[in-house]
Amino acid sequence: MIQPGIYPNIPDSEYRSLPYLSQSLLGQFKRSMRHGQEAMLNPTEPTSAMILGKALHTAILEPTVFKTLYVSGPAGDARTKAYKASLAELRNGGNEVLSAGDFDRVTTMTDSSLSKSSVQSILSIGSAELSIVWDDPVTLVRCKGRLDWFNSDLAGGTIVDIKTTRDASAGAFERSIYSYGYHRQAAFYLAGAKVLGMPAKHFVFIAIESEPPYEVAVYRLMEAAIEYGELEIRNLLLEIAKCQKTGIWPGY
């Protein structure tokens, strides 16, 4: 079992299999302790949106890996034997196969992102897909996180997260931050980095629109939002630790 530490080269599938508290599980535990326990014990398979998001992250942050691993699926009618045979051949080669439309979409969104000088600056130095494991110092709940990008030189240390969104404008993305719990994610990752001694002071989003013209915006999360996330996390961790001790996971 992986112990607390910083792990730069863990495959995504191995990271997902670690039975520790993640930022995505925090949202389930916020719904109810019973929902969180169910999500932790019986993780679901990645959705098509998650698979596409992973491909986009790889294309932007690890372009060499993307070119090696991902391929565009065959053209034609997916119901035909010829299509299915071509798809099986591509997968047998160890490739991650995206539909032709999704492959082009990921490529266009990547080009749009990397054309921004602010994105280029943020990603000029740093490490991609860092997995971190830590024990919460108060409750001793073991936690995990996977940082899209970590730039230790940017403003004293910055964690960067890529988000796809329908609307990357400031007002719309502010609403997304609260709706999807991105403030909790930021506070969670910054807390883990602090426990592990990583110089992380800021949390930055690269927000990429998922529809044409695939516009991109970069935002730094305000300290007040991070503090609010910390408060939510602290309450959730205390409740999770209590449930682990008693074995009782209440619902609504």
Helices and strands as residue ranges (DSSP letters): E 5-7, H 12-17, H 23-31, H 33-41, H 48-61, H 63-69, E 70-72, H 81-92, E 96-98, H 100-114, H 117-122, E 127-135, E 142-151, G 154-156, E 158-165, H 170-179, H 182-195, E 202-209, E 216-220, H 223-246
